[in-house]
Amino acid sequence: MDLTTRLEIEGMMCQASCGATVESALNDVIGVESAEASYARSEAIVKWRSDTLKNENLLVDAVEAVGFGASIKFGTRILKLSIQGMMCQASCGTTVRSALLGVKGCRSAQVSYPLGCAEVEIDENVNENDLVQAVEAVGFDAAVLYTNDKNISLLDTTQAATTPIATMTTKNEMLAKSEVAVRGTLTRQVAQSIKTQVEACRGVRRCDMSLGAARMILSHEPSCNVATLCRTLQLRGCENISLQMIDDDDDDDDDNQKVIYLGVEGMSCAACSSKVERALKKLEFVDEAAVSSTTHRAKVIMNESLGSKEESEKILIDTIHSLGFKGWLQKKKCERNGY
């Protein structure tokens, strides 16, 4: 039986007074053989007598009784997770990392979109299922690969940053990309079924599905008419699900004074465009908004609740900037085909 307990101590401001006070409080706990507090390390190490049953909660209570915070310091381990559904590093990778760090007892987390995995350092008492559920709660699939000690690292951050993403192209072949919104109740099972059926369509080479954003990025042959595919594809076993190509607009909108086109820079996946679109739709003068990460633009249909179009345009651009992206007004039809 391990006779040592480590405590993390909060609130000590010196060794002579604070450290001595914590040591005295711990030494008074029944069963403690010795206690040493360190202001420099913000911790205390307690050794128990071999003939005593450890009650670590008594140590926490004793420290808190003299005015300091205390918590048990557990050993840590490294956990590897496979992550499915990420479409970029900047948005998806950051979202997964934030979810993992939000689990109590997770000390650090690294996430790699190119490698499709995550590496976390967690306290020994952390339940692995809590990490999996945290990732699934933000719209991605996760599974435990294995655990090991801290001397082995699955993620090489240099490799993760430079590893090229696998493509479905052959030599000298160019594929187009289109973004598609999925309307309806979307579950993981339904999303997988849609992905399989769409990838079986002629001209479609790859379908990257973002469950959280309810969107797909299709890599397809230039001759593939994605707008027509979305309108005509009969999805089997997916009731009340419809597909809509983002940025599938009418040229007649060019003369509509209520329609504004914006360029948006910095979006790297469907999760980014969905984030911008939701923010724009929340503005009271916006009736509808469609944002595409593949064309790098936004189409906004305004109502009459805000009188000045110039003021509306400024608010739209400011909203995009507040999300960490660059936005600008596009006035000419020829500007709407990407950068």
BELHU-V717398 format. One record per residue. N is the residue number from 1. RES is the residue in one letter. SS is DSSP state (H for helix, E for strand, - for the rest). BURIAL is # if it has 16 or more other ideal C-beta (glycine too) atoms within 10 Angstrom, else .. D_LAST is the distance of its C-alpha to the last C-alpha in Angstrom with 2 decimals. Layout:
BEGIN
N:RES:SS:BURIAL:D_LAST, N:RES:SS:BURIAL:D_LAST
END
This chain:
BEGIN
1:M:-:.:65.69, 2:D:-:.:63.34, 3:L:-:.:65.28, 4:T:E:.:62.42, 5:T:E:#:59.99, 6:R:E:.:57.11, 7:L:E:#:56.02, 8:E:E:.:53.04, 9:I:E:#:54.49, 10:E:E:.:52.65, 11:G:-:.:54.04, 12:M:-:#:56.21, 13:M:-:.:56.18, 14:C:-:.:58.80, 15:Q:H:.:60.95, 16:A:H:.:64.39, 17:S:H:.:64.40, 18:C:H:#:61.48, 19:G:H:#:61.74, 20:A:H:.:65.50, 21:T:H:#:65.25, 22:V:H:#:62.93, 23:E:H:#:65.20, 24:S:H:.:68.27, 25:A:H:#:66.77, 26:L:H:#:65.80, 27:N:H:.:69.16, 28:D:-:.:70.87, 29:V:-:#:69.25, 30:I:-:.:71.80, 31:G:-:#:71.36, 32:V:E:#:69.37, 33:E:E:.:70.95, 34:S:E:.:68.76, 35:A:E:#:65.57, 36:E:E:.:63.50, 37:A:E:#:60.78, 38:S:E:.:58.26, 39:Y:-:#:56.55, 40:A:-:.:54.35, 41:R:-:.:53.01, 42:S:-:.:53.18, 43:E:E:#:55.19, 44:A:E:#:58.71, 45:I:E:#:60.41, 46:V:E:#:63.31, 47:K:E:.:65.94, 48:W:E:#:68.02, 49:R:-:.:71.64, 50:S:-:.:72.13, 51:D:-:.:74.55, 52:T:-:.:72.11, 53:L:-:.:69.47, 54:K:-:#:66.16, 55:N:-:.:64.92, 56:E:H:.:61.66, 57:N:H:.:61.17, 58:L:H:.:64.26, 59:L:H:#:62.55, 60:V:H:#:59.58, 61:D:H:.:62.02, 62:A:H:#:64.11, 63:V:H:#:61.23, 64:E:H:.:59.91, 65:A:H:.:63.48, 66:V:-:.:63.52, 67:G:-:.:60.25, 68:F:-:#:57.56, 69:G:E:.:54.87, 70:A:E:#:55.27, 71:S:E:.:53.63, 72:I:E:.:54.51, 73:K:-:.:52.44, 74:F:-:.:51.90, 75:G:-:.:51.06, 76:T:E:#:47.52, 77:R:E:.:46.11, 78:I:E:#:42.83, 79:L:E:#:41.34, 80:K:E:#:38.71, 81:L:E:#:36.67, 82:S:E:.:34.48, 83:I:E:#:31.45, 84:Q:E:.:29.88, 85:G:-:#:26.89, 86:M:-:#:24.54, 87:M:-:#:20.91, 88:C:-:#:19.71, 89:Q:H:#:21.52, 90:A:H:.:19.98, 91:S:H:#:20.79, 92:C:H:#:23.21, 93:G:H:#:25.01, 94:T:H:.:25.51, 95:T:H:#:26.79, 96:V:H:#:29.28, 97:R:H:#:30.44, 98:S:H:.:31.13, 99:A:H:#:33.06, 100:L:H:#:35.17, 101:L:H:.:35.95, 102:G:-:.:37.08, 103:V:-:#:39.95, 104:K:-:.:43.13, 105:G:-:#:44.26, 106:C:E:#:40.90, 107:R:E:.:40.92, 108:S:E:.:37.57, 109:A:E:#:34.75, 110:Q:E:#:32.15, 111:V:E:#:29.60, 112:S:E:#:27.65, 113:Y:-:#:24.97, 114:P:-:#:25.12, 115:L:-:#:28.92, 116:G:-:.:29.06, 117:C:E:#:31.83, 118:A:E:#:33.09, 119:E:E:#:35.99, 120:V:E:#:37.98, 121:E:E:#:41.12, 122:I:E:#:43.38, 123:D:E:#:46.92, 124:E:-:.:49.49, 125:N:-:.:50.26, 126:V:-:#:46.75, 127:N:-:.:46.58, 128:E:H:.:43.93, 129:N:H:.:43.39, 130:D:H:.:42.24, 131:L:H:#:39.24, 132:V:H:#:38.43, 133:Q:H:.:38.76, 134:A:H:#:36.53, 135:V:H:#:33.67, 136:E:H:#:34.35, 137:A:H:.:34.42, 138:V:-:#:30.70, 139:G:-:#:29.83, 140:F:-:#:30.16, 141:D:E:#:33.01, 142:A:E:#:35.15, 143:A:E:.:38.26, 144:V:E:.:40.52, 145:L:E:.:40.57, 146:Y:E:.:43.36, 147:T:E:.:44.65, 148:N:E:.:45.98, 149:D:-:.:46.96, 150:K:-:.:44.77, 151:N:-:.:45.30, 152:I:-:.:42.96, 153:S:-:.:39.21, 154:L:-:#:37.10, 155:L:-:#:33.80, 156:D:-:.:32.98, 157:T:H:.:30.18, 158:T:H:.:29.15, 159:Q:H:.:29.03, 160:A:H:#:27.24, 161:A:H:.:24.42, 162:T:H:.:24.09, 163:T:-:.:25.22, 164:P:-:.:22.62, 165:I:-:.:22.03, 166:A:-:.:23.92, 167:T:-:.:22.10, 168:M:-:.:23.72, 169:T:-:.:22.67, 170:T:-:.:25.25, 171:K:-:.:25.10, 172:N:-:.:22.58, 173:E:-:.:21.38, 174:M:-:.:17.74, 175:L:E:#:17.27, 176:A:E:.:14.75, 177:K:E:.:14.34, 178:S:E:#:15.08, 179:E:E:#:16.26, 180:V:E:#:19.73, 181:A:E:#:21.92, 182:V:E:#:25.59, 183:R:E:.:27.97, 184:G:-:.:31.53, 185:T:-:.:33.62, 186:L:-:#:32.03, 187:T:-:.:34.29, 188:R:H:.:33.84, 189:Q:H:.:36.02, 190:V:H:#:34.15, 191:A:H:#:30.74, 192:Q:H:.:32.11, 193:S:H:#:33.53, 194:I:H:#:30.27, 195:K:H:.:28.46, 196:T:H:.:31.28, 197:Q:H:#:31.33, 198:V:H:#:27.60, 199:E:H:#:27.58, 200:A:-:.:30.53, 201:C:-:.:28.64, 202:R:-:.:28.11, 203:G:-:.:24.76, 204:V:E:#:23.85, 205:R:E:#:24.04, 206:R:E:#:23.43, 207:C:E:#:23.30, 208:D:E:#:22.63, 209:M:E:#:24.34, 210:S:E:#:24.08, 211:L:-:#:27.42, 212:G:-:#:26.90, 213:A:-:#:23.67, 214:A:-:#:25.11, 215:R:E:#:21.95, 216:M:E:#:21.18, 217:I:E:#:18.34, 218:L:E:#:19.27, 219:S:E:#:18.70, 220:H:E:#:19.84, 221:E:E:.:20.38, 222:P:-:.:18.03, 223:S:-:.:21.17, 224:C:-:#:21.71, 225:N:-:.:21.28, 226:V:H:#:20.60, 227:A:H:.:21.15, 228:T:H:.:24.52, 229:L:H:#:25.35, 230:C:H:#:25.00, 231:R:H:.:27.24, 232:T:H:.:29.86, 233:L:-:.:30.23, 234:Q:-:.:33.58, 235:L:-:#:33.49, 236:R:-:.:36.94, 237:G:-:.:38.54, 238:C:-:#:35.73, 239:E:-:.:37.29, 240:N:-:.:35.36, 241:I:-:#:31.99, 242:S:E:.:29.21, 243:L:E:#:25.64, 244:Q:E:.:22.79, 245:M:E:#:19.30, 246:I:-:#:16.82, 247:D:-:#:14.70, 248:D:-:#:17.35, 249:D:-:#:17.77, 250:D:-:.:19.71, 251:D:H:.:18.72, 252:D:H:.:21.78, 253:D:H:.:20.07, 254:D:H:.:18.34, 255:D:H:.:21.83, 256:N:-:.:22.73, 257:Q:-:.:23.15, 258:K:-:.:23.16, 259:V:E:#:19.59, 260:I:E:#:16.76, 261:Y:E:#:13.04, 262:L:E:#:11.29, 263:G:E:#:7.98, 264:V:E:#:9.28, 265:E:E:.:8.77, 266:G:-:#:11.60, 267:M:-:#:12.44, 268:S:-:#:13.82, 269:C:-:#:15.98, 270:A:H:#:17.61, 271:A:H:#:19.83, 272:C:H:#:17.08, 273:S:H:#:15.72, 274:S:H:#:19.40, 275:K:H:#:20.23, 276:V:H:#:17.78, 277:E:H:#:18.93, 278:R:H:.:22.55, 279:A:H:#:22.28, 280:L:H:#:20.86, 281:K:H:.:23.57, 282:K:-:.:26.22, 283:L:-:#:25.72, 284:E:-:.:28.64, 285:F:-:#:26.84, 286:V:E:#:24.37, 287:D:E:.:25.74, 288:E:E:.:22.95, 289:A:E:#:19.52, 290:A:E:#:17.21, 291:V:E:#:14.48, 292:S:E:#:12.60, 293:S:-:#:11.53, 294:T:-:#:10.42, 295:T:-:#:7.86, 296:H:-:#:7.28, 297:R:E:#:8.93, 298:A:E:#:12.58, 299:K:E:#:15.03, 300:V:E:#:18.19, 301:I:E:.:21.48, 302:M:E:#:23.86, 303:N:-:.:27.64, 304:E:-:.:30.13, 305:S:-:.:31.13, 306:L:-:.:29.29, 307:G:-:.:30.12, 308:S:-:.:27.54, 309:K:H:.:24.02, 310:E:H:.:22.93, 311:E:H:.:24.61, 312:S:H:#:22.98, 313:E:H:#:19.46, 314:K:H:.:20.50, 315:I:H:#:21.98, 316:L:H:#:18.94, 317:I:H:#:16.79, 318:D:H:.:19.83, 319:T:H:#:20.23, 320:I:H:#:16.80, 321:H:H:.:17.60, 322:S:H:.:21.04, 323:L:-:#:19.79, 324:G:-:.:18.21, 325:F:-:#:14.52, 326:K:E:.:12.49, 327:G:E:#:12.00, 328:W:E:.:11.50, 329:L:E:.:12.53, 330:Q:E:#:10.71, 331:K:-:.:13.51, 332:K:-:.:12.59, 333:K:H:.:12.46, 334:C:H:.:10.14, 335:E:H:.:7.32, 336:R:H:#:7.96, 337:N:-:.:6.74, 338:G:-:.:3.79, 339:Y:-:.:0.00
END
